[in-house]
Amino acid sequence: APVPGGESYAEYNKCRIAMLRPESYAAEQFRTLRTRIDTLASQRPLKSIAIMSPNANDGKTTAAVNLAAVTAMGMDQRVALVDCNLRDPSVARVLGLEPETGLAEVLVGEATIEDALLRIEDPGFDVIPVRAIPANPFELIGSEAMRHFMESVIQRYDRVFVDTPAALGLPDARAICEICDGMLVVVRAGGTPVEDVQFSLDLVDRRRVLGVVLNDDDSSGPVAELV
C-alpha cells in the first residue's frame, strides 16, 4: 500500500529504521557510521555535514534522517536535520510532519529559525523542514541569507545534517556543500551508475568529502567508506 509521496510502507519505514527498530542490523550500521564521523570530528571541525547523492532515490534522505536519529541517541549532543531540498523535499513527509513554515520562508525573511523548528522528541533532534517550494530555489540556496542561516544553525547545535537535492543536473547541492564542513555521498548498490558517482565527486571540493555510503547493499543496511 502506498503512503503520501508514493513510497511503499516498507520503504517509508526504512527511512526511519533507527527510530522504529533501533536494535536492527541496519540501525547498528548507522551507529557505526556515527562513530566514524565522531572520530573524524575529533581531528577536524565537523559540525555540519551535507548528505548528497548523484541522483534522486539514491537514499540520501534515508541516510540523513537515520544519522540524525542515531546521533541524537548517542552522547548528549544537540542535533539538527535541515532539509535543503527546495525542489522536491521529503524530510517532513518521511517524519510525518506538517510544517506551517520552513526554510524558504526563513531565507526570504518571512519567518525565523525558531518559527521553522520542529522537535522530534524521541530520540530528540530538531528539524528545519521545507514547506513552500520557491520559484527561485538556487538563488535562495546560493544567497547570503543561506550562508547566514547555516552560520546561525551551526552555532546552536553540536551536529547539523543537511539533506540536499540530487547533485547531477542541478547546482544546488554543490552550493550547499560549499558551506558545510564535510559531506557524505550516498549511492544505491546496483542502481547508481559509477560514472554518475564520478561526475558528482567532480562537482565538489573533494577535500570535504568524508566518504561514500553504499545504500541498499542486500537490504542489510548502509556500508560506509570514510576517509
N, C-alpha and C positions, 0 to 999 in steps of 0.2 A: 504494500500500500504506500502511496506517495505521501510526503509531507510538504508543507509550503516550501517552494523553491525547487521541487521536482526530485529531491533525493528520496531513496528508499529509506525506511526506518532503520535498516541495518547501517546504511551509510551515514545517516543523520546521527545515530548513536555513537558510531565510531569517532565522529568529530569530537565527542565529549567523553571518550572512553576512560581517561584518567579520573574523571569525576564520577562516572557511573560504575566503573569496575576498577577501582584503584589497585586491586590485587592481581589484575590480569597481566599477562606477559607483555602486551603492548604498552600498558601503563608503566611497567618496570623499565621498558626501553626508553620511554620519555624521561623517567627519573635518571637513568644512566646518562642521557643527553644533557640533562640539567647539571649533573655533577661535572661533566666535561666542560660545560660552559663556565661553571663556577671556578674550575681550575684555571681556565684561560683568564677569567676576570681577576684572578689573583696576580696576574702577570702584566695586565694592561687595562686601561679604562674600558669598561664594557657594560655600561648601564642601559644602553639602547641597542636592540637587535632587530633588524629588519628580517622578515621571513618572506623570501621571494621564490618564484618558480618561473621556468620558461613560459609555461602555458597555463591556461585555466584548467582546473580539475586535476592538477598535479598533487594537491594535498597540502598546500601552504596554510590554508585556514585551519585545517585539522592540526597541523604542527603548532601553529600559533596558539590556538586555544588550549591544547594539551600541555604545552610548555608553560603557559601562564598558570595553569592549574597546578602542575607538579611543583613549580617554583613557589607558589603560594603555600603549598602543603609542606614545603621544606622548612628551612630555618625561618626565623621571624623577619621576613622581607616584605616590604611594600611593593606590590606588583601591579602593573597596569598593562592592559591589552588595548592597543589603538587600531581601529580599522581605518586604514588609509586608502582603501579601495573606493574611490569616489565614482566609479563607473558601474561596478557590479558587487556591492558589498554583501557579505554573508555572515559576519561575526554575530550580529544581533539575531539573525534568523537561527543560526546554529545554537545559540544560547537561550533561545526562546524569549528574547527581549523585545519590547515595543517602545523604542525611544521616542521621546517627544521633541528632542533636538539632538544635534550631533556635530560631527567635525566640520562640515561645510558651514553651518551657522556660526560656529566659533571662529572660523577663519575670516568670515566677512564681517565679524563684529556684532552679530545679532544675538549671540549667546556667549556665556563664559564657560571656562572649563568645568567649573562646578555645576553649571546647568546641565552639561552633557554627561557627566559621570553617572554611571550605573554600577551598583555594587553586586557582585556575586558573593553572597555570604559564605557559601560552602563551595570551595575551600577558602575563599577570602581574597578576591582580587577585584580591581576596578576595571571597567570597560568604558572606553570612549567610542561609541558606535557611529555609524553613518545613518542619518535619516533622509535628508534631502539629497537628491542627485543633482549637482550643479551643472550648468550649461558649459562651464569652463573648468573642468577638473584639473587639467595640467597647470593652468595658470594659478590655481589655488595651491596645488601641491608645490609648485616652484616658487611661491611667493615668500616675501619676507615675513608675512604673517605666519606661514607654516614653520619657518625657522624659529620664530619667537615662541610659537606653540610648543614645539618639541623641547626647546630650552626650559620652558616652564614645567612641562610634564616630567622631564628628567630630574629637575630639582626636587620634585615631590616624591619620587619613587626610587627604590633601590634597583629595580629592573623593569624595563619597558620593552614589551614585544610589539612589533608593528607589522600588521598584515598588509601586504602590498598588492597592487594589481599584477597580472601576468607581465613578465618583463619584455617579451617579444612583441614588436609591433606598436608598443606604447612607450612614451618617455617617462611615465610616472614613477615606475619602480626605481629607475636609475636616480631620479631626483631625490626620492625618499632615502635610498641607501647612502647618498652623499652626506646626509645629516644624521646618520646613525653611526654608532661606534663600531658596529660589525653587522654581518649578515649571514644568514643560513640559506642555502639553495636547496629547495625541496624538489625532488624528481620522482616520478612514478615508475616503479620497476616494470619493465616490459611495455611501458607506454610513452615515456618521454624520449624522443629521438636524441641520440648522442650529440648530433650537430646542433640541436636546439640548446642543449646544456652549454656547449662551447660558445655559441653565439651570445647566450645570456652572460656568461663569465666575461666575455669580451666587452660588454657594455658597462661594467662596473670596475671600481678600483679593487683589484684582486687582493691588495693588502688588507682589505676589510672583510674578505671572505673567511668565515670561521670554518666552514666545511660544507659538505653535501649530505643531505638527509635522504635516504632511499625509502620511499613510501611504498606500502603495499607489497613488501617482499614476502610472498607466500602468505599474506594476511597475518604475519606473525608480529608486526609492529615495525617501527622505524629503525633503520640501520644508519648510523651516522659515522662519517669520517671527518674528524675535526683536525685542523692544522695544529 
